[in-house]
Amino acid sequence: MKPLAIWATGVVAAFVALSGLTTATRDTEQVFVVVDVSQPMASSLSRVPATLDGLDDQQYAEFALAFVRGTEMQSIHAYQSELEWANQDAFRPCSFEEIEAFPEASTADERILITTAESCSTAELDGWTIIELGG
């Protein structure tokens, strides 16, 4: 019985050491989040903070945040551990034609767009995760 206890303790210790090493050497993922603040998003903007809060619960990730409305694009903050939303008023028609112009769009490990089904088409956004908020 004693050899089994020694063996089990060794296996557990090896597993803990391997888990700790894996965690310590894991790369941080960069996630670029863009919020559509065009007129079709007006009724859904109140849900953006909760959506962002759910996204930034990911471990080993840092987030850059921006918004787009029509042809206006603006960065809210560069990469950091939490998403910090600054309330925006919805206006102008939507357009995602220039969304790839953000520098973070080409360097991020993951790209996320928060929009609604009533907003403009996202079919051309290859490689983006689309989160559609209801009204």
Backbone hydrogen bonds in HBPLUS format (Angstrom, degrees):
<---DONOR---> <-ACCEPTOR-->    atom                        ^
c    i                          cat <-CA-CA->   ^        H-A-AA   ^      H-
h    n   atom  resd res      DA  || num        DHA   H-A  angle D-A-AA Bond
n    s   type  num  typ     dist DA aas  dist angle  dist       angle   num
A0005-ALA N   A0001-MET O   3.15 MM   4  6.48 155.2  2.21 150.6 157.1     1
A0006-ILE N   A0002-LYS O   3.04 MM   4  6.30 157.6  2.09 152.6 158.6     2
A0007-TRP N   A0003-PRO O   2.90 MM   4  6.08 160.9  1.94 147.9 153.3     3
A0008-ALA N   A0004-LEU O   2.89 MM   4  6.05 164.4  1.91 151.3 155.4     4
A0009-THR N   A0005-ALA O   2.97 MM   4  6.09 158.0  2.02 144.5 150.4     5
A0010-GLY N   A0006-ILE O   3.01 MM   4  6.21 155.2  2.07 146.2 153.0     6
A0011-VAL N   A0007-TRP O   2.96 MM   4  6.26 156.0  2.02 151.6 157.9     7
A0012-VAL N   A0008-ALA O   2.99 MM   4  6.20 164.1  2.01 151.1 155.2     8
A0013-ALA N   A0009-THR O   2.93 MM   4  6.08 161.8  1.96 148.8 154.1     9
A0014-ALA N   A0010-GLY O   2.92 MM   4  6.09 156.1  1.98 146.3 152.9    10
A0015-PHE N   A0011-VAL O   2.95 MM   4  6.16 157.9  2.00 148.6 154.7    11
A0016-VAL N   A0012-VAL O   2.95 MM   4  6.17 162.2  1.98 153.3 157.7    12
A0017-ALA N   A0013-ALA O   2.99 MM   4  6.16 160.7  2.03 146.9 152.2    13
A0018-LEU N   A0014-ALA O   2.94 MM   4  6.11 161.6  1.98 149.7 154.7    14
A0019-SER N   A0015-PHE O   2.89 MM   4  6.05 159.4  1.94 150.5 156.4    15
A0020-GLY N   A0016-VAL O   2.95 MM   4  6.10 161.0  1.98 149.0 154.1    16
A0021-LEU N   A0017-ALA O   2.98 MM   4  6.15 157.7  2.03 147.3 153.4    17
A0022-THR N   A0018-LEU O   2.95 MM   4  6.10 161.0  1.99 148.6 153.7    18
A0023-THR N   A0019-SER O   2.99 MM   4  6.13 162.0  2.03 149.3 154.1    19
A0024-ALA N   A0020-GLY O   2.96 MM   4  6.07 158.7  2.01 146.0 152.0    20
A0025-THR N   A0021-LEU O   3.12 MM   4  6.20 142.9  2.26 144.6 152.8    21
A0029-GLU N   A0060-TYR O   2.79 MM  31  6.13 170.0  1.80 147.7 145.4    22
A0062-GLU N   A0029-GLU O   2.85 MM  33  6.30 151.9  1.93 162.9 169.0    23
A0109-ASP N   A0030-GLN O   2.83 MM  79  5.24 139.0  1.99 134.7 147.7    24
A0110-GLU N   A0030-GLN O   3.16 MM  80  6.57 148.6  2.26 154.7 158.3    25
A0031-VAL N   A0062-GLU O   2.86 MM  31  6.12 167.8  1.87 165.9 169.7    26
A0064-ALA N   A0031-VAL O   3.00 MM  33  6.45 154.1  2.07 153.7 160.1    27
A0032-PHE N   A0110-GLU O   2.88 MM  78  6.26 165.7  1.90 162.0 162.9    28
A0112-ILE N   A0032-PHE O   2.81 MM  80  6.16 164.4  1.83 164.2 167.3    29
A0033-VAL N   A0064-ALA O   2.91 MM  31  6.15 175.2  1.91 161.9 162.9    30
A0066-ALA N   A0033-VAL O   2.95 MM  33  6.39 143.9  2.08 155.4 165.4    31
A0034-VAL N   A0112-ILE O   2.81 MM  78  6.20 159.3  1.85 158.9 165.9    32
A0114-ILE N   A0034-VAL O   2.83 MM  80  6.25 160.0  1.87 162.0 168.3    33
A0035-VAL N   A0066-ALA O   2.92 MM  31  6.37 155.2  1.98 142.9 148.8    34
A0068-VAL N   A0035-VAL O   3.01 MM  33  6.35 151.4  2.09 150.2 152.9    35
A0036-ASP N   A0114-ILE O   2.90 MM  78  6.04 171.1  1.91 173.3 172.4    36
A0037-VAL N   A0068-VAL O   2.97 MM  31  6.04 165.5  2.00 143.8 148.5    37
A0041-MET N   A0038-SER O   2.94 MM   3  5.60 153.6  2.01 121.6 129.8    38
A0039-GLN N   A0092-ARG O   2.83 MM  53  5.54 171.7  1.83 162.0 162.8    39
A0042-ALA N   A0039-GLN O   3.08 MM   3  5.38 169.9  2.09 119.3 122.3    40
A0044-SER N   A0041-MET O   2.86 MM   3  5.24 149.7  1.95 116.6 126.7    41
A0045-LEU N   A0041-MET O   3.07 MM   4  6.03 122.9  2.41 161.3 176.2    42
A0047-ARG N   A0044-SER O   2.95 MM   3  5.61 158.0  2.00 121.2 128.0    43
A0048-VAL N   A0045-LEU O   3.16 MM   3  5.31 159.3  2.21 106.4 112.7    44
A0051-THR N   A0047-ARG O   3.18 MM   4  6.37 155.7  2.24 149.5 156.8    45
A0052-LEU N   A0048-VAL O   2.88 MM   4  6.10 163.3  1.91 164.2 168.4    46
A0053-ASP N   A0049-PRO O   2.90 MM   4  6.09 152.8  1.98 144.6 152.5    47
A0054-GLY N   A0050-ALA O   3.06 MM   4  6.30 150.0  2.15 143.0 149.8    48
A0055-LEU N   A0051-THR O   3.10 MM   4  6.41 148.6  2.20 143.6 152.3    49
A0056-ASP N   A0052-LEU O   2.97 MM   4  6.24 162.0  2.00 157.4 160.6    50
A0058-GLN N   A0055-LEU O   3.37 MM   3  6.35 166.6  2.39 125.7 126.6    51
A0063-PHE N   A0080-GLN O   2.66 MM  17  5.33 162.1  1.69 160.4 156.5    52
A0080-GLN N   A0063-PHE O   2.97 MM  17  5.33 137.9  2.15 123.5 132.8    53
A0065-LEU N   A0077-HIS O   3.04 MM  12  5.42 159.4  2.08 146.3 152.7    54
A0076-ILE N   A0065-LEU O   2.76 MM  11  5.40 163.0  1.78 138.7 142.6    55
A0077-HIS N   A0065-LEU O   3.21 MM  12  5.42 160.4  2.25 139.6 141.5    56
A0067-PHE N   A0074-GLN O   2.90 MM   7  5.57 157.5  1.95 156.5 163.5    57
A0074-GLN N   A0067-PHE O   3.04 MM   7  5.57 162.0  2.07 157.4 159.7    58
A0069-ARG N   A0072-GLU O   2.94 MM   3  5.32 161.0  1.97 152.8 158.9    59
A0072-GLU N   A0069-ARG O   2.94 MM   3  5.32 148.1  2.05 139.9 137.1    60
A0099-ILE N   A0096-PHE O   3.30 MM   3  5.22 166.3  2.32 106.0 109.9    61
A0101-ALA N   A0098-GLU O   2.89 MM   3  5.42 162.1  1.92 119.7 125.7    62
A0105-ALA N   A0102-PHE O   3.04 MM   3  5.37 143.9  2.17 108.5 118.8    63
A0106-SER N   A0103-PRO O   3.33 MM   3  5.96 148.6  2.43 112.1 118.4    64
A0107-THR N   A0104-GLU O   3.23 MM   3  5.14 135.4  2.44  94.8 106.9    65
A0108-ALA N   A0104-GLU O   2.96 MM   4  5.61 146.6  2.07 154.6 155.6    66
A0129-THR N   A0111-ARG O   2.79 MM  18  6.15 166.5  1.81 157.3 161.2    67
A0113-LEU N   A0129-THR O   2.87 MM  16  6.26 159.7  1.91 163.2 168.4    68
A0131-ILE N   A0113-LEU O   2.83 MM  18  6.11 172.9  1.83 168.3 169.7    69
A0115-THR N   A0131-ILE O   2.92 MM  16  6.24 164.9  1.95 162.7 166.9    70
A0133-LEU N   A0115-THR O   2.73 MM  18  6.09 161.8  1.76 158.8 160.3    71
A0119-SER N   A0116-THR O   3.19 MM   3  5.35 156.3  2.25 102.8 110.0    72
A0125-LEU N   A0122-THR O   3.04 MM   3  5.49 165.9  2.07 119.2 123.6    73
A0126-ASP N   A0124-GLU O   3.13 MM   2  5.88 127.7  2.41 105.7  91.3    74
